[in-house]
Amino acid sequence: MIRDDLSDRLIHLTRGSSEDPKKNREESVGNLISILDSGALKGGNGFIKGGYICACFSEAPVSKLPYIIANSVVHKFKYSPYGVMVEKRWFYQQGGRPVVYGPPEDFDLLPEEMKHRYVQLHLGKPYDIDFTWEREWRLRSDSLVLDPATTTVILPDRIARDVFSDRFGAKWHYLVLSDLGVRISALLDD
């Protein structure tokens, strides 16, 4: 049975650091260009307990990206509709695994080789901490080399695709969200 809430792909969405939406979008595009220029996704340690360096992806299906992007605006993470997509099986073969959600005391229970996968989950007073909506996978690595033959570039619309095609040619495969009926334009307009 095919379900619209499962995917055999993983998506890494870029983001910027600016609070200004236009500048944030420019930074997101610049980060994607940097990934494609280098052919690798640099690991980071933002929001990772223990400071482990990881490449992070979401297993949310493409059709659910508007929820991820909208949720990230609420949480001030500002994921953008720009990124890369790889096969889940391939990422798994590289050593990537889904994160482990749990209360703070679970972190110390994990063996060292799994601690980079920990994400805090707390449902109770005085407030909830719940990032399960990200459906995150991680690979502990400084850099994840991407193969253009098996990596798809995620772009919001045909205008962005044309810009990226002009710069990178046919080296990368492009997926245009608006061609799939994924509506995110309201989040791109200032």
N, C-alpha and C positions, 0 to 999 in steps of 0.2 A: 504494500500500500504506500502511496506517495503522500507525504504530509508536508504542509507548507511551513511548519515550524522546525523542520530538520534540514540539514544540508550536508553534502559531502565536501563542501568547500569551507575555507576559513578566510576571513577578511580582516585586513589591517587598515583602519582608517587613519589618515593623517589629521593633525590638529596644529593649531598655532598657540601662542602663549598670550596674545594680546586680548584685552577686554573689548577692544573696538572690533565689531563684526567684520568690517571691510578689511582691516589690517590682519585680523585673524585668518580670514579666508586667503589672503595673499601669502601669509606664512604657511598655511596648509598646502597650498599649491607649490610653494618653494620647497617644502619638505618632500612632497611627492617627486618633484623634479630631481632633487638630490638622491632619492632612492633609485630612480631610474638611471640617472647619470652614472652612479657607482655600481649599479647592478646588485645592490645589497641593502638590506634593512638593518640599520644599526640598532643594537639592543639598548634599552634604557632601564633606569631604576625608579622612575616616578611611580609613586603609590605602591611600591613593592616592599613589603616588610623585610627587613634584613639587608636592604640595599642591593640585592642581587640584580645583575644585569640580564635582562631578558628581552627576547622578541615576542611581542604579544599580538594575538589575533582574537577575533570573535567568531563563534560558529553560527551566529545568526544568519539566516538565509537572506539573500539580496532583497527579497520582498519585504523584509522586516527592517531594513536599514533606516527608513524614516523614523521608526520608534527609537532606534539607537541614537540617531542624530538629535531628535527632539529631546530625549532623555538626557543626553549629554549637555544640551543647552541649559536645562533645568539644573543639572549638577555642576555647571561651569567647566566641564571638560572640553567642550566645544569640538567634538569630532566633526569632521567635514565630510562632504560627499566625494572625497578624493581618497584613493587608496589602492591597495593591491589585494588580489585574491589568489589563493593557492589551494591545491587539493588537500583535504584533511589527511588522507593516507600518506601523502608525501611529507607533510609536516610531522606526522607521527613517526615516520621513518627517520626523520632528522633528530628525533628525541623530544619533540613537542608533545605536551600532554594537557588535558583540561586542568584548570586550577581546582584547588580543594577549598571549599567554603566552610568556615566554621568559626566558633567563638575564639577569643584571644588565647585561651588556654590550650587550644588545639595546636597552635604553632609549635610549642615546645614538645608536643607529643610526636611530631613528624620527624622522620629520619632526616639527617642533613641533606641528603640528595633529593629530598622532596620539599624542603622549606621554601624554595623559590616559587613554588606553586600555591602557597597559602594566600587566601584572601579572607579578610575578616567578614563575618556574618553575625550580626546581633539583632535579634528581633525582640524588643522589650524596652522597658523604661530605662533611662529617661528618653531615649530616642532609638530609632532603628538605624542600622548600618546594613544596607542590602544592595550589593552590586551584581546580584545574580542575573540581572537583565543584560549584562555585558556578555554572558556566556563565553567567558575568556579561556583561551589556551595560551600556554607559555612554553618557550624554549629558552633555557639558560644559555646565553651566548652573547658575545660582544657584537656579532654580526651574522646575519643570515643571508647567504648568497642566493639570489633569485635567478632562476633560469627563464629567459624571455619566452622560451618555447612552452613553458608550463605555468607561467604567471600571467594573470589577467589584470589589467589596469582598470580601476573603477573610476568613472568620471560622471559628473551630474548630467551633462547634456552634450549635444553635438558640437556646440561652439567650443567647449573644452576639448572634445575629441579632436576637432580640427587643429586646435593650437598644439596639442600633444603630438598629433600625427605629423604636423609640420616640423616639429623639433626632433622627434624620434623615428619618424618614418614607420615602416612596417616591422621594426624590431620587436615591438610589444603588441600584444592583443588587447583590444579595448572593449570594455563593456559600458554602454551608455545607459545610465539609470532611467532617463526620461523615455528612452525607446522601449523599456520594459514596463512602462506605466508607473514607475516609482516616482511619486510626486514629492519633491523636496524644494521646489522653487521658492516657496514662502520663506524658507530658511536662508536662502541665498540673497534675497532682496533686502536692501537696507532701507 
